[in-house]
Amino acid sequence: MDQVRQAIHQSSRPTFAEMFTPKLVTVWREGYTFDHLKADLLAGLTVAIVALPLSMAIAIASGVTPERGLYTAIIGGFLISALGGSRFQIGGPAGAFIVLVAATVARVGVDGLLLATMMAGVFLLAIGFLRLGTYIKFIPYPVTVGFTAGIAIIIFSGEIVDLFGLKLAGKEPGPLVPKLIAIGHAAGTVNVQAMLVAAITIGTIVLLRWWRPKWPAMLIAIGLASLVAALLSLPVETIGTRYGGIPSSLQLPSLPPVSLARMIEVLPDATAFALLGAIESLLSAVVADGMTGRRHRSNCELVAQGFANIASSLFGGICATGTIARTATNVRAGAHGPVAGMTHSTVVLVLMLVAAPLASYIPLAALAGVLAVVCWNMIEKQAFATLLRASRGDALVLLATFLIVIFRDLTEGIVVGFALGSILFIDRMSKSVAVEADLAQEDVADRGQAYDSSEAADASTVVYRISGAFFFGAASTVGAVLDRIADQRKNFILDCSAVPLFDSTAANVIEGAAHKARRAGVHFIISGASPQIRRTLVNQGVKPPLVTYAVSVEEARALLARAPEQA
């Protein structure tokens, strides 16, 4: 039976080639028709119109020039779709990276950012090929909700200056509290015209999403705000006045300065980029799966993210990852496969080549308005409120993650939230394990045979059943029960048929109880243990003659009946 089960498991396990085959190849093998191409081209065009202003806004908020956001959407986005394990993933610069990228640029400059992005790509390749992407899904839901909400607050705080056209006395601080203090000191420099432009942008987006949800609200809003600012000659900062516009071509690929000392210096940034990129991209792929009923290949997706980040850094782009909002837009636009994402990147490239001069007229207040709407949408308000009411444990994990992300650090927020979530899970699982006496055997129909006195309750034998996962969190509770009963009878049957999991700590507890029973002259029988659990116990030293194994409680009783001298 064990050999049959193992053969079935091995036959269902995907091969290396199957696991890392891009979805583009899968879609092509299924049969790619002209109708599929039309759907992907239309969806790609729709997403590109959304991605164009958003990519520039994210780049500016990240402390780099706007064209670097476009490079990321073009190069990184194309490779994520072409090589990835999701049919619908749209890649590019993501709002979640704004804080990390801005801090990295402030500390090590743009060259250091490009090197950190390249190293993050290498890390993502390693994570994918080592098949570690599967474990990203174990991040608790309260952590993701708190993390996303915290990111949204930080991003919005960074847009206040441009939303109100403020003039700070010095450089804008990075941490939230000093930033708010600096903004408060600059409150007297409010630019009413910049506020008007931002209000027009936000109002147009909200109105169009209600009135014409299929229209490209962000692009229309930025176009309208730019037109108003130009026609009325409003004294507001634009991409042209701050950055001198954007280039109308891609830059040639080149390596950033690389040295061992420099790599060590940016290693923390690269690690944070890789961790956040893996989480963000796989969350986005899961969202797409939920909307379509499809399934992505997580490790293949991470490999694609790795190649995309390496290539993005070579072309001067910033961190690329799967983006939830643009991926959802892609699905709603009717995309069939990865060609839609590749089309999105191509259209962004064409728009950059053709319309680059027009970008100089875009007010920074308009881009800040776009990001303000993005921040509002990032906060899962209903989920946040639900988790606060759900339980004290979930509320603790949520608030700890949220507050640490806001006031300390993104990576610390994830680590602390994950640790608290793990402790909460261990506590809940430990309470679900039960050890109970098997006081009555299963009732069976009369067989029309003479009464067998051996079936009567045997006062010298006790049967206890463990139910639930038996692991280190429950070891002390179960161990205390076993210590009390191991020396009370001559025969002790421990039924493990309802135990799905044993770890080494649990096996050590059983070993201690078995040794105590042996010293007391008690016959210890373990029944119902699965092959995996039995293997764990044997490896720990729980094997004959210390204990006897039986398939079921009935077989254990039969063994005792055949060996009355041991009873």
For each residue, the residues with C-beta under 8 A, 3 or more apart:
1: 4 5
2: 5 6 531
3: 6 7
4: 1 7 8
5: 1 2 8 9
6: 2 3 9 10
7: 3 4 10 11
8: 4 5 11 12
9: 5 6 12 13
10: 6 7 13
11: 7 8
12: 8 9
13: 9 10
14: 18 19
15: 18 19
16: 19 20
17: 20 21
18: 14 15 21
19: 14 15 16 131 297 299 300
20: 16 17 85 128 129 297 299 300 303
21: 17 18 25 26 297 300
22: 25 26 82 83 84 85 300 304 338
23: 26 27 84 85 86 87 296 297 300 337 338
24: 27 28 81 82 83 337 338 339
25: 21 22 28 29
26: 21 22 23 29 30 87
27: 23 24 30 32 36 87 336 337 338 339
28: 24 25 32
29: 25 26
30: 26 27
31:
32: 27 28 36 37 337 339
33: 36 37
34: 37 38
35: 38 39
36: 27 32 33 39 40 336 337 339
37: 32 33 34 40 41 339
38: 34 35 41 42
39: 35 36 42 43 334 335 336 340
40: 36 37 43 44 335 336 337 339 340 343
41: 37 38 44 45 339 340 343
42: 38 39 45 46 333 334
43: 39 40 46 47 330 333 334 335 336 340 343 344
44: 40 41 47 48 330 335 339 340 341 342 343 344 346 347
45: 41 42 48 49 343 344 347
46: 42 43 49 50 216 329 330 333
47: 43 44 50 51 90 326 329 330 333 340 341 344
48: 44 45 51 52 343 344 345 346 347 348 351
49: 45 46 52 216 218 219 347
50: 46 47 53 54 216 218 219 325 326 329
51: 47 48 54 55 73 77 90 92 326 344 348
52: 48 49 55 56 70 73 219 348 351
53: 50 56 57 218 219 222 362 367 370
54: 50 51 57 58 93 218 326 370 374
55: 51 52 58 59 66 69 70 72 73 92 93 348
56: 52 53 59 60 66 67 69 70 239 246 359 362 367
57: 53 54 60 61 66 69 367 368 370 371 374
58: 54 55 61 62 69 93 94 95 97 98 371
59: 55 56 62 64 65 66 67 68 69 70 72 93 318
60: 56 57 64 65 66 69 239 364 367
61: 57 58 95 98 102 155 158 159 371
62: 58 59 69 93 97 98 101 102 105 318
63: 101 102 105 106
64: 59 60 68 69 101 105 110 113 318
65: 59 60 68 243 246
66: 55 56 57 59 60 69 70 239 243 246 359
67: 56 59 70 71 246 247 316 352
68: 59 64 65 71 72 316 317 318
69: 55 56 57 58 59 60 62 64 66 72 73 92 93 317 318
70: 52 55 56 59 66 67 73 74 246 348 352
71: 67 68 74 75 250 251 312 315 316 317
72: 55 59 68 69 75 76 77 92 93 312 317 318 319 320
73: 51 52 55 69 70 76 77 91 92 93 344 345 348
74: 70 71 77 78 250 315 317 345 346 348 349 352
75: 71 72 78 79 250 308 311 312 314 315 317 320 345
76: 72 73 79 80 91 92 93 308 309 311 312 317 320
77: 51 72 73 74 80 81 90 91 92 308 320 341 344 345 348
78: 74 75 81 82 341 342 345 346
79: 75 76 82 83 91 304 307 308 311 320
80: 76 77 83 84 89 90 91 281 304 305 308 320 321 322 341
81: 24 77 78 84 89 90 91 338 339 340 341 342 344 345
82: 22 24 78 79 304 338 341 342
83: 22 24 79 80 300 303 304 307 308
84: 22 23 80 81 89 91 296 300 301 304 305 322 338 341
85: 20 22 23 285 296 297 298 299 300 301 303 304
86: 23 89 284 285 288 289 296 297 301 322 327 338
87: 23 26 27 288 292 294 296 335 336 337 338
88: 288 291 292 294 327 330 331 335 337 338 340 341
89: 80 81 84 86 281 284 285 288 296 301 322 327 338 341
90: 47 51 77 80 81 322 323 326 327 329 330 340 341 344
91: 73 76 77 79 80 81 84 281 305 308 320 321 322 323 341
92: 51 55 69 72 73 76 77 320 321 323 326
93: 54 55 58 59 62 69 72 73 76 97 317 318 319 320 323
94: 58 97 280 319 321 322 323
95: 58 61 98 151 152 155 371 374 375 378
96: 148 151 276 280 321
97: 58 62 93 94 100 101 273 276 277 280 318 319 321
98: 58 61 62 95 101 102 151 154 155 158
99: 102 103 151 154 155 158 410
100: 97 103 104 269 272 273 276 319 410
101: 62 63 64 97 98 104 105 113 318 319
102: 61 62 63 98 99 105 106 158 174
103: 99 100 106 107 174 269
104: 100 101 107 108 112 113 116 266 269
105: 62 63 64 101 102 108 109 110 112 113
106: 63 102 103 174
107: 103 104 112 269
108: 104 105 111 112 113 116 265 266 269
109: 105 112 113
110: 64 105 113 114
111: 108 114 115 256 257
112: 104 105 107 108 109 115 116 256 262 265 266 269
113: 64 101 104 105 108 109 110 116 117 266 269 318
114: 110 111 117 118 256 313 316
115: 111 112 118 119 256 257 258 262 263 266 270 313
116: 104 108 112 113 119 120 266 269 270 273
117: 113 114 120 121 270 273 309 312 313 317 318 319
118: 114 115 121 122 256 309 310 313 314
119: 115 116 122 123 263 266 267 270 274
120: 116 117 123 124 269 270 271 273 274 277 309 319
121: 117 118 124 125 305 306 307 308 309 310 311 312 313
122: 118 119 125 126 306 310
123: 119 120 126 127 270 271 274 306
124: 120 121 127 128 274 277 278 302 303 305 306 309
125: 121 122 128 129 302 303 306 307 310
126: 122 123 129 130 306
127: 123 124 130 132 133 274 278 299 302 306
128: 20 124 125 131 132 133 299 300 301 302 303 304 305 306
129: 20 125 126 299 303
130: 126 127
131: 19 128 134 299
132: 127 128 135 136 299
133: 127 128 136 278 282 298 299 301 302
134: 131 137 298 299
135: 132 138
136: 132 133 139 278 279 282 298
137: 134 282 286 298
138: 135
139: 136 143 144 279 414 418 421
140: 143 144 397 417 418 421 422 424 425
141: 144 145 383 387
142: 145 146 387 394 395 397 398 401 417 421
143: 139 140 146 147 397 398 401 414 417 418 421
144: 139 140 141 147 148 279 283
145: 141 142 148 149 380 383 384 387 398
146: 142 143 149 150 384 397 398 399 400 401 402 405 413 417
147: 143 144 150 151 401 402 405 410 413 414 417
148: 96 144 145 151 152 378 379 380
149: 145 146 152 153 378 379 380 384 402
150: 146 147 153 154 401 402 403 404 405 406 410 413
151: 95 96 98 99 147 148 154 155 378 405 410
152: 95 148 149 155 156 374 375 376 378 379
153: 149 150 156 157 176 375 379 406
154: 98 99 150 151 157 158 176 405 406
155: 61 95 98 99 151 152 158 159 371 374 375 378
156: 152 153 159 160 371 372 375
157: 153 154 160 176 179 180
158: 61 98 99 102 154 155 161 172 179
159: 61 155 156 162 163 368 371 372 375
160: 156 157 163 164 166 183
161: 158 164 165 166 168 172 183 186
162: 159 165 194 198 237 364 365 367 368
163: 159 160 194 195 198 365 368 369 372
164: 160 161 190 191 194 195 198
165: 161 162 189 190 191 192 193 194 195 236 237 365
166: 160 161 183 186 187 189 190 191
167: 186 189
168: 161 171 172 182 183 185 186
169: 182 185 186
170: 182
171: 168
172: 158 161 168 179 182
173: 178 179 181 182
174: 102 103 106 178 179
175: 178 179 407
176: 153 154 157 179 180 406 407
177: 180 181 407
178: 173 174 175 181 182
179: 157 158 172 173 174 175 176 182 183
180: 157 176 177 183 184
181: 173 177 178 184 185
182: 168 169 170 172 173 178 179 185 186
183: 160 161 166 168 179 180 186 187
184: 180 181 187
185: 168 169 181 182
186: 161 166 167 168 169 182 183 189
187: 166 183 184 190
188:
189: 165 166 167 186
190: 164 165 166 187 195
191: 164 165 166 194 195 235 236
192: 165 195 196
193: 165 196 197 229 234 235 236
194: 162 163 164 165 191 197 198 234 236 237 363 364 365
195: 163 164 165 190 191 192 198 199 365
196: 192 193 199 200 228 234
197: 193 194 200 201 225 228 229 234 236 363 365 366 369
198: 162 163 164 194 195 201 202 225 365 366 368 369 372
199: 195 196 202 203 369
200: 196 197 203 204 221 224 225 228 366 369
201: 197 198 204 205 221 222 224 225 365 366 369 370
202: 198 199 205 206 221 369 372 373
203: 199 200 206 207
204: 200 201 207 208 217 220 221 224 225
205: 201 202 208 209 217 218 221 369 370 373
206: 202 203 209 210 373
207: 203 204 210 211
208: 204 205 211 212 213 215 217 220 221
209: 205 206 213 217
210: 206 207 213
211: 207 208
212: 208 215 217
213: 208 209 210
214:
215: 208 212 220
216: 46 49 50 219 220
217: 204 205 208 209 212 220 221
218: 49 50 53 54 205 221 222 370 373
219: 49 50 52 53 216 222 223
220: 204 208 215 216 217 223 224
221: 200 201 202 204 205 208 217 218 224 225 366 369 370
222: 53 201 218 219 225 226 362 366 367 370
223: 219 220 226 227
224: 200 201 204 220 221 227 228
225: 197 198 200 201 204 221 222 228 229 362 363 365 366 369
226: 222 223 229 230 238 358 361 362 363 366
227: 223 224 230 231
228: 196 197 200 224 225 231 232 234
229: 193 197 225 226 232 234 236 238 361 363 366
230: 226 227 233 361
231: 227 228
232: 228 229
233: 230
234: 193 194 196 197 228 229 363
235: 191 193
236: 165 191 193 194 197 229 363 364 365
237: 162 165 194 241 242 363 364 365
238: 226 229 241 242 360 361 362 363 364
239: 56 60 66 242 243 245 246 359 360 361 362 364 367
240: 243 244 245 359 360 361
241: 237 238
242: 237 238 239 364
243: 65 66 239 240 246
244: 240 360
245: 239 240 356 357 359 360
246: 56 65 66 67 70 239 243 352 356 359 360
247: 67 251 356
248: 352 353 354 356 357
249: 353
250: 71 74 75 315 349
251: 71 247 254 315 316
252:
253: 311 314 315
254: 251 314 316
255: 258 314
256: 111 112 114 115 118 313
257: 111 115 262
258: 115 255 262 263
259: 262 263
260: 263 264
261: 264 265
262: 112 115 257 258 259 265 266
263: 115 119 258 259 260 266 267
264: 260 261 267
265: 108 112 261 262
266: 104 108 112 113 115 116 119 262 263 269 270
267: 119 263 264 270 271
268: 271 272
269: 100 103 104 107 108 112 113 116 120 266 272 273
270: 115 116 117 119 120 123 266 267 273 274
271: 120 123 267 268 274 275 411
272: 100 268 269 275 276 410 411
273: 97 100 116 117 120 269 270 276 277 309 319
274: 119 120 123 124 127 270 271 277 278
275: 271 272 278 279 411 414
276: 96 97 100 272 273 279 280 321 410 411 414
277: 97 120 124 273 274 280 281 305 309 319 320 321
278: 124 127 133 136 274 275 281 282 302 305
279: 136 139 144 275 276 282 283 414
280: 94 96 97 276 277 283 284 321 322 323 324
281: 80 89 91 277 278 284 285 301 302 305 321 322
282: 133 136 137 278 279 285 286 296 298 301 302 322
283: 144 279 280 286 287 322 324
284: 86 89 280 281 287 288 321 322 323 324 327
285: 85 86 89 281 282 288 289 296 298 301 322 327
286: 137 282 283 289 290 296
287: 283 284 290 291 324 327 328
288: 86 87 88 89 284 285 291 292 294 296 327 328 330 331
289: 86 285 286 292 293 294 295 296
290: 286 287
291: 88 287 288 328 331 332
292: 87 88 288 289 331
293: 289
294: 87 88 288 289
295: 289
296: 23 84 85 86 87 89 282 285 286 288 289 300 301
297: 19 20 21 23 85 86 300 301
298: 85 133 134 136 137 282 285 301 302
299: 19 20 85 127 128 129 131 132 133 134 302 303
300: 19 20 21 22 23 83 84 85 128 296 297 303 304
301: 84 85 86 89 128 133 281 282 285 296 297 298 304 305 322
302: 124 125 127 128 133 278 281 282 298 299 305 306
303: 20 83 85 124 125 128 129 299 300 306 307
304: 22 79 80 82 83 84 85 128 300 301 307 308
305: 80 84 91 121 124 128 277 278 281 301 302 308 309 320 321 322
306: 121 122 123 124 125 126 127 128 302 303 309 310
307: 79 83 121 125 303 304 310 311
308: 75 76 77 79 80 83 91 121 304 305 311 312 320
309: 76 117 118 120 121 124 273 277 305 306 312 313 319 320
310: 118 121 122 125 306 307 313 314
311: 75 76 79 121 253 307 308 314 315
312: 71 72 75 76 117 121 308 309 315 317 318 319 320
313: 114 115 117 118 121 256 309 310 316 317
314: 75 118 253 254 255 310 311
315: 71 74 75 250 251 253 311 312
316: 67 68 71 114 251 254 313
317: 68 69 71 72 74 75 76 93 117 312 313 320
318: 59 62 64 68 69 72 93 97 101 113 117 312
319: 72 93 94 97 100 101 117 120 273 277 309 312
320: 72 75 76 77 79 80 91 92 93 277 305 308 309 312 317
321: 80 91 92 94 96 97 276 277 280 281 284 305
322: 80 84 86 89 90 91 94 280 281 282 283 284 285 301 305 327
323: 90 91 92 93 94 280 284 326 327
324: 280 283 284 287 327 328
325: 50 328 329 374 377
326: 47 50 51 54 90 92 323 329 330 344
327: 86 88 89 90 284 285 287 288 322 323 324 330 331
328: 287 288 291 324 325 331 332
329: 46 47 50 90 325 326 332 333
330: 43 44 46 47 88 90 288 326 327 333 335 340 341 344
331: 88 288 291 292 327 328 335
332: 291 328 329
333: 42 43 46 47 329 330 340
334: 39 42 43
335: 39 40 43 44 87 88 330 331 340 341
336: 27 36 39 40 43 87 339 340
337: 23 24 27 32 36 40 87 88 340
338: 22 23 24 27 81 82 84 86 87 88 89 341 342
339: 24 27 32 36 37 40 41 44 81 336 342 343
340: 39 40 41 43 44 47 81 88 90 330 333 335 336 337 343 344
341: 44 47 77 78 80 81 82 84 88 89 90 91 330 335 338 344 345
342: 44 78 81 82 338 339 345 346
343: 40 41 43 44 45 48 339 340 346 347
344: 43 44 45 47 48 51 73 77 81 90 326 330 340 341 347 348
345: 48 73 74 75 77 78 81 341 342 348 349
346: 44 48 74 78 342 343 349 350
347: 44 45 48 49 343 344 350 351
348: 48 51 52 55 70 73 74 77 344 345 351 352
349: 74 250 345 346 352 353
350: 346 347 353 354
351: 48 52 347 348 354 355
352: 67 70 74 246 248 348 349 355 356
353: 248 249 349 350 356
354: 248 350 351
355: 351 352 358 359
356: 245 246 247 248 352 353 359
357: 245 248 360
358: 226 355 361 362
359: 56 66 239 240 245 246 355 356 362
360: 238 239 240 244 245 246 357
361: 226 229 230 238 239 240 358
362: 53 56 222 225 226 238 239 358 359 366 367
363: 194 197 225 226 229 234 236 237 238 366 367
364: 60 162 194 236 237 238 239 242 367 368
365: 162 163 165 194 195 197 198 201 225 236 237 368 369
366: 197 198 200 201 221 222 225 226 229 362 363 369 370
367: 53 56 57 60 162 222 239 362 363 364 370 371
368: 57 159 162 163 198 364 365 371 372
369: 163 197 198 199 200 201 202 205 221 225 365 366 372 373
370: 53 54 57 201 205 218 221 222 366 367 373 374
371: 57 58 61 95 155 156 159 367 368 374 375
372: 156 159 163 198 202 368 369 375 376
373: 202 205 206 218 369 370 376 377
374: 54 57 95 152 155 325 370 371 377 378
375: 95 152 153 155 156 159 371 372 378 379
376: 152 372 373 379
377: 325 373 374
378: 95 148 149 151 152 155 374 375
379: 148 149 152 153 375 376 384
380: 145 148 149 383 384
381: 384 385
382: 385 386
383: 141 145 380 386 387
384: 145 146 149 379 380 381 387 388 398
385: 381 382 388 389
386: 382 383 389 390
387: 141 142 145 383 384 390 394 395 398
388: 384 385 394 395 398 399
389: 385 386 395
390: 386 387 394 395
391: 394 395
392: 395 396
393: 396 397 424 427 428
394: 142 387 388 390 391 397 398 424
395: 142 387 388 389 390 391 392 398 399
396: 392 393 399 400 420 424
397: 140 142 143 146 393 394 400 401 417 420 421 424
398: 142 143 145 146 384 387 388 394 395 401 402 417
399: 146 388 395 396 402 403
400: 146 396 397 403 404 413 416 417 420
401: 142 143 146 147 150 397 398 404 405 413 414 416 417
402: 146 147 149 150 398 399 405 406 413
403: 150 399 400 406 407
404: 150 400 401 407 408 409 412 413 416 417
405: 146 147 150 151 154 401 402 408 409 410 412 413 414
406: 150 153 154 176 402 403
407: 175 176 177 403 404
408: 404 405 412 413
409: 404 405 412 413
410: 99 100 147 150 151 272 276 405 413 414
411: 271 272 275 276 414 415
412: 404 405 408 409 415 416
413: 146 147 150 400 401 402 404 405 408 409 410 416 417
414: 139 143 147 275 276 279 401 405 410 411 417 418
415: 411 412 418 419
416: 400 401 404 412 413 419 420
417: 140 142 143 146 147 397 398 400 401 404 413 414 420 421
418: 139 140 143 414 415 421 422
419: 415 416 422 423
420: 396 397 400 416 417 423 424
421: 139 140 142 143 397 417 418 424 425
422: 140 418 419 425 426
423: 419 420 426 427
424: 140 393 394 396 397 420 421 427 428
425: 140 421 422 428 429
426: 422 423 429 430 472 473
427: 393 423 424 430 431 473
428: 393 424 425 431 432
429: 425 426 432 433 468 469 471 473 474
430: 426 427 433 471 473 474 477
431: 427 428
432: 428 429 468 469
433: 429 430 466 467 468 469 470 474 477 478
434: 466 467 468
435: 464 465 466 477 478 481 482
436: 464 465 467
437: 462 463 464 465
438: 441 463 464 465 493 495 553
439:
440: 443
441: 438 553
442:
443: 440
444: 447
445:
446:
447: 444
448:
449: 452
450:
451:
452: 449 455
453: 456
454: 561
455: 452
456: 453
457:
458: 461 491 557 560 567
459: 489
460: 489 490 491 567
461: 458 489 490 491 492 493 557 560 567
462: 437 485 488 489 491 492 493
463: 437 438 493 495 553 556
464: 435 436 437 438 481 482 485 492 493 494 495
465: 435 436 437 438 494 495 497 498
466: 433 434 435 470 478 494 495 496 498 499
467: 433 434 436 498 499
468: 429 432 433 434 474 498 499 500
469: 429 432 433 474 499 500 501
470: 433 466 474 475 478 496 499 501 502 503 506
471: 429 430 474 475 501 502 503 505 506
472: 426 475 503 505 506
473: 426 427 429 430
474: 429 430 433 468 469 470 471 477 478 506
475: 470 471 472 478 479 505 506 508 509
476: 479 480
477: 430 433 435 474 480 481
478: 433 435 466 470 474 475 481 482 506 509
479: 475 476 482 483 509 512 513
480: 476 477 483 484
481: 435 464 477 478 484 485
482: 435 464 478 479 485 486 494 509 510 513
483: 479 480 486 513 516
484: 480 481 488
485: 462 464 481 482 488 489 492
486: 482 483 492 513 516 517 520 522 524
487: 516 517 520 522
488: 462 484 485
489: 459 460 461 462 485 492 522
490: 460 461 521 522 523 566 567
491: 458 460 461 462 522 523 525 560 566 567
492: 461 462 464 485 486 489 517 522 523 524 525
493: 438 461 462 463 464 525 527 550 553 556 557
494: 464 465 466 482 510 524 525 526 527
495: 438 463 464 465 466 498 527 528 553
496: 466 470 499 502 526 527 528 529 530 533
497: 465 527 528 529 552
498: 465 466 467 468 495 528
499: 466 467 468 469 470 496 502 529 530 533
500: 468 469
501: 469 470 471 533
502: 470 471 496 499 506 507 532 533 536 537
503: 470 471 472 506 507 536
504: 507 508 536 540
505: 471 472 475 508 509
506: 470 471 472 474 475 478 502 503 509 510 536
507: 502 503 504 510 511 536 537 539 540 542
508: 475 504 505 511 512 540
509: 475 478 479 482 505 506 512 513
510: 482 494 506 507 513 514 526 537 540 542
511: 507 508 514 515 537 540 541 542 546
512: 479 508 509 515 516
513: 479 482 483 486 509 510 516 517 524
514: 510 511 517 518 524 542 546 547
515: 511 512 518 519 546
516: 483 486 487 512 513 519 520
517: 486 487 492 513 514 520 522 523 524
518: 514 515 521 522 524 546
519: 515 516
520: 486 487 516 517
521: 490 518
522: 486 487 489 490 491 492 517 518
523: 490 491 492 517 548 560 566 567
524: 486 492 494 513 514 517 518 546 547 548
525: 491 492 493 494 547 548 549 550 556 559 560
526: 494 496 510 529 534 537 542 547 548 549 550
527: 493 494 495 496 497 549 550 551 552 553 555 556
528: 495 496 497 498 550 551 552 553
529: 496 497 499 526 533 534 537 549
530: 496 499 533 534
531: 2 534 535
532: 502 535 536
533: 496 499 501 502 529 530 536 537
534: 526 529 530 531 537 538 549
535: 531 532 538 539
536: 502 503 504 506 507 532 533 539 540
537: 502 507 510 511 526 529 533 534 540 542 543
538: 534 535 541 542 543
539: 507 535 536
540: 504 507 508 510 511 536 537
541: 511 538 546
542: 507 510 511 514 526 537 538 546 547
543: 537 538 546 547
544: 547 548 549
545:
546: 511 514 515 518 524 541 542 543
547: 514 524 525 526 542 543 544
548: 523 524 525 526 544 556 559
549: 525 526 527 529 534 544
550: 493 525 526 527 528 553 555 556 559
551: 527 528 555
552: 497 527 528 555 556
553: 438 441 463 493 495 527 528 550 556 557
554: 557 558
555: 527 550 551 552 558 559
556: 463 493 525 527 548 550 552 553 559 560
557: 458 461 493 553 554 560 561
558: 554 555 561 562
559: 525 548 550 555 556 562 563
560: 458 461 491 523 525 556 557 563 564 566 567
561: 454 557 558 564
562: 558 559
563: 559 560 566 567
564: 560 561 567
565:
566: 490 491 523 560 563
567: 458 460 461 490 491 523 560 563 564
